[in-house]
Amino acid sequence: MEKLEKIPDWLTTGITYLLPISGDSKEVRNYQPFMCLTNLYKTLTGIRAKKIVHTFGRVEHTVSTAKSMLPWK
C-alpha cells in the first residue's frame, strides 16, 4: 500500500463568503456559504471523483453479476 502524505494547507484553504439567498438580510438562515478554493484543488478533487465513480461502477457490476449467480435467487 502506498504511503499517504498530508495535503498542504495552502491547497485546502479558501475564502468563505456568505451570499444572500432570499428574504430578510438580517436573518442568518437567509445566507448560503460559498467557498473559493484554488483551481488546483478543484482539478485534483475532480480527478479523484472520476476514479471513485469508475471504481464503484466496477464494484456495482461485480456485485450484480455475483447476485445473479446465487442459487437461491
C-alpha positions in Angstrom: 0.0 0.0 0.0 1.2 3.5 -0.8 2.3 5.8 2.0 -0.2 8.7 2.3 1.1 12.2 2.6 -0.6 15.2 4.3 -2.2 17.6 1.9 -0.6 21.0 2.2 -2.7 23.7 3.9 -2.4 26.1 1.0 -4.2 23.6 -1.2 -7.2 23.3 1.0 -7.5 26.8 2.4 -10.1 29.1 0.9 -12.1 32.2 1.5 -15.7 31.8 2.6 -18.3 34.3 1.6 -21.9 34.4 2.8 -24.2 35.1 -0.1 -27.8 36.2 0.5 -30.3 33.8 -1.0 -33.7 35.4 -0.2 -35.8 37.1 2.5 -34.7 39.3 5.3 -31.0 40.1 5.1 -30.9 40.3 8.9 -31.7 36.6 9.3 -28.7 34.3 9.2 -30.7 31.4 7.7 -31.2 33.5 4.5 -27.5 33.2 3.6 -25.6 30.4 1.9 -21.9 29.9 2.4 -19.7 30.0 -0.7 -16.1 29.0 -0.6 -13.4 30.0 -3.1 -10.7 27.3 -3.4 -7.7 27.1 -5.7 -8.1 25.7 -9.2 -5.6 23.1 -8.5 -7.7 21.8 -5.6 -10.8 21.7 -7.9 -8.8 19.8 -10.5 -7.5 17.2 -8.2 -10.8 16.6 -6.5 -12.4 16.2 -9.9 -9.9 13.6 -11.0 -10.3 11.8 -7.7 -14.1 11.8 -8.0 -13.9 10.3 -11.5 -11.7 7.5 -10.2 -14.1 6.8 -7.4 -17.1 6.7 -9.7 -15.2 4.4 -12.1 -14.2 2.1 -9.2 -17.7 1.9 -7.7 -19.2 1.3 -11.2 -16.9 -1.8 -11.5 -17.9 -2.9 -8.0 -21.6 -2.5 -8.7 -21.2 -4.5 -11.9 -19.3 -7.2 -10.0 -21.9 -7.4 -7.2 -24.9 -7.6 -9.6 -23.1 -10.3 -11.5 -22.4 -12.2 -8.3 -26.0 -11.9 -7.2 -27.3 -13.3 -10.5 -25.2 -16.4 -9.9 -26.7 -17.1 -6.4 -28.5 -20.5 -6.3 -31.4 -19.1 -4.2 -32.2 -16.2 -6.4 
